[in-house]
Amino acid sequence: MFQTNLREIDAGLDVEKVLDYLVEFGADTWLLSVGGILSNYPTDLDFQTRNPYLAERPSGDLVGDAVKAAARRGIRVMGRMDFSKIDRRRAEAHPDWCFVAPTGEHQVYNGLTSVCPSGDYYQVKLFEVLDEVLDRYPLDGFFCNWMSFNEVDYSRRYWGVCHCVACAEAYGKPLPESRDGDWQRFSKGVLADLTQRIRDHLAARRPEAPLVLGDQADIVFHEANNAVGRPLWHHLTSESVSAAKTYRPSVPVLTNSVGFVDMPYRMASEDPNHFAQYLLQAIARGANPSTYIMGTPSDNPYACLQVAGELTRFHRDHAEVYTDLVPAAETLLVRDDSAEFQGLYLSLLQRHVPFDVLPRDRLLEADLGRYRVVVLPDLGAVDLGGYGGGIVATGGTEVAGVRRIASYDDEESTRSLHLEGGIPVFGAFHVVETSGEVGLRALSRAPYGPPEKCHGHVQLEHPGVVRQGNVVLLPWTVGRSYREVGLSVHRDLFVDEVVRAGGPQVETDLPEQVEIVLGRSAAGFVVHLLNRSGDTDQRFAPPVRIGPAELRLPDAVHEVQALRSGARLPIADGRVRLPELDLFELLICV
């Protein structure tokens, strides 16, 4: 897909010129701004605003011109809708549609007033707009932008939770001022219900037009973007796509990759090395690549578009590989938003243990039976249903047969704490009792300065590892320790337990800077090798060439084709000799 996020002044664009670009780029779908804040067609609804620049078109109808021209080229057109804001006149006429802060203020930004999903603009008027569009144009799908409760504005100011009349009535008790657990459940429920109603409405009116939105929509949407001042997590795209594909493998995921640096800097191109990682991580995990720009390609010829086109065409030219590509790892890492999760993620990746990611709140909705080992990062109480495979848990994850008797969970209480062999503990350590096998006992803390007094570490009975049936528990934050300090002893200690619990799927002498992602499609067993040597502080640098190297694959593999280099790779003693790796390689194994 290619998205032109249009400004109002772009309504006179040359549709044939844009379509020429899309065809050359490798896209087969155009995400076009259709309605909501501005209508790029001659709407007759009194609560919508016709784009005044439509007057520059002889037809007065950008959407109509685009749909007709795209149909001649075999290009799909999907409609971008944004119902998050209305103009001042309509906000004054319908204050009940608007977001209301705990202070009673409306949220006004650049002259537009934010609305609330609980109100009738979303609950009623949205469907009237969809009907008008569907009555006029055979669009191939819809995307609803910024469908949220507007707690945060474009300047990243937090306004608090909505206190509009509709929210107050639906919430059923006094509303909090800021987000808490009850509000999160309420707001998530409102959006889930609205998403389902939109899906049902489109299915009744135009079943071939899917809704692109959150993980409950027909096509799951993930926006890959950068932001000034936000610490870069280099694996966010891969993690997010994996979470969606593991939850519902058969549902398409769209990774809409932003061509500019940040919303306030929409004229500044993203670095090509950074942008390449958006698309590579997306396609390796089974998502569809999408590129998103402001305006038109001729107005904003971002520097990253060259590599974006190269990767989009690669995906297009190998459709037999990427169609219905689903995860094939045998290790599952349960996802939460923590340093513990990120440290375990890095550990598995660097030790070449292929893994999938699944959000914690989807554990009982996914098929866990295909995994030989599930990793639980400091999750507390967790329900895995009837899963009977190997489990490796860390931190405060609760394990049957293991009783926690004390916890040390701040810097002061864990400072100078070591395990046998001089392994330091950072973050949290839990003292547990168990009848299972124990090891790696803790050492009592001793003074850490001045050096004359730095002695007195005595072995205690508190275990640093517990083996209880099919479960291995490291009752301390080994992932956070690796994420924040980077000692390989933490990584290797954890990963060795995962390998013992599940066994390696691949063996290789590739360096840790190569990520291995496994999948299956109609083409066979699919292996992506991603060169992550360019991962560096707050950016992606050009990767250095790696290899050649060897990779041992499952015994059932008899033939390997490297699609990036175009080489057929011989197998000897179950090992394949890999060509030199630049940005990435794609292996098809049959």
C-alpha positions, 0 to 999 in steps of 0.5 A: 500500500502507499498512503498519500496523507493529503493536505487540503491544498492537495485536492487538485492533485494529478491522479494519473501522475500519482498512479504512475508513481504507485505502479513504479513503486510496486504498490497495488493499493492507494490509501487516499484521504476521503472524509471526516475532518475534510471531505475530498468529495462533494459531500451533501451532509451538513455536518461535513466540510467540503474541501474548498480546494476541490474547486481546482478540479474540473469534476469537483471530486477528487475521490471520484477521479481517483477511483475511476483512474485507479480502476483502469490500472488495477489499483485498489483505493482505500478510504482514509477517514478521520472522525477525531475532530470537527470545526468550531462551528459544529463544536458549538452546535454539538457540544455533546459530541466533544471531548471534555477534560476534567477541568471542563475544557474542550480540546482545541488544536489548530482550530479543530475541536476533538470529539469523543468516541462515546458521543453521537458523532462517532456513534451515529454520524460516522455511519452516515458518512460511510453510507454516503461514501459507499453510495457513491464510490466502490472503495476497497476498504476503510481506515479510521485514523486517530480513533481514540479518546484524545487524552493526548494531543498533537503536542503530547500534552496529557489532558486527562480522561474524557468527562463528556455527558456520554462518558459520564452516563456510560461509565456509571460511577464518578469518572477519574481525572486520569487513566486508571485500570477501570478507565482503560477497560471502559475506553477499550470496551467502547472502542472495541464495540465501535470497531465491531459495529463499523465492521458489521456495517461495512460487511452488510454494505460492501463485504469486499471492503475491509476495515483497517484498524486495531487487532480486532479489525479485518486488517490489523493496523500498525504504524511504524514511526519515529518521534523526537525525544522518544527512546528508540526500541529498535525492534518495535515493528517486529515485536508489534507485527509478531504480537498480531500474527501470533494472536490471529495468524490468518488475519492480515497485518498492515505496517504503515511506515512513516516516511518523515521523522516526526509529526512536527517535522513532516517535511524531513525525510526519515533516514533510509537505513531507519525506514528500511527496518520498518519494512524489513521487520514487517515483511519478515514477520508476515505483515504487508508493507505500506509507505506513508507520506505527506502530500504527494510524491512530487511535493515530498520526494523523501530520501527514504522512498528509494529503499522503500520502493526496492523493498516493496517491489521485492515483496510484490515479486515474491508474492508466493512466499509472502501470501499467508506467511504465518509464524513458525517459531517454537518458542513464545515470548509473552509481551508486556511493556517492561525492561524485563520483556525487552531484555529477554527479547534481546537475549533470544534474538542475539542467541539465535533462538527464533521466537514469536511474541504474544500480548499477555491479554491474548494468552487464552485466545491463541493456540499455545499448543504449537510452542515447545516453550513459553517465556513469562517475563516477570508477570505475576499471576498468569493463566496459560489454560491447559498448556503443558509444554516447557515454561521459563519464567522470571522475576515475580511470575507466580509458579505452582509449587513455589512460595514467595516469602520475601521480595527485594524490588528496589535499587537499595535493597538489591545493591551488592546482591550476587548469585553464585559465580559472581552473577549480579542481580539488578532490579528485583529478587524474590526469596522463594521456597520450593520442593523442586530442584534449586540452584545458583544460590544467592550470596549475602550482601556485603559493604561495597565501599570503601574497598577495605570493607568489601568482604563478607559475601556468604552463601545463602539458601535462597535459589536463583533458579528453581526447576519444578516439573515443566517449569523453570523459574528465575525469581529475579529480573534477569531480563531487566539486568541484561537490558540495563547493564548488558552483561552476557552472563545474564543473557546466556543464563536465561537462554540456556534454560530456554534451550534446555526446555525447548531445544534449538530450532536452528544452529548457526555460526552467524554473529549475534547481530543477525536476527533469524525469523521463521515462518511458513507459507505455501512456498515452504519453510521460510527463513528471514535473516536480518542484518542488525549490525546497523542498530546503534544509539537512537538510529539505524546505521548502514549495516556491515556485510556479514559472512559467509556462515553456516546454518543448520536447519531441520532434518526435513529440509532438502533444498534451500533457495536464497531469493535475495542473492538468487543462489541455490544453496547446497546442503551438506550434513544438514548444514547450508553454507550461507552467502555474504549477508548485506541488508537481509536474505530470504531463504525458502526451504523445502 
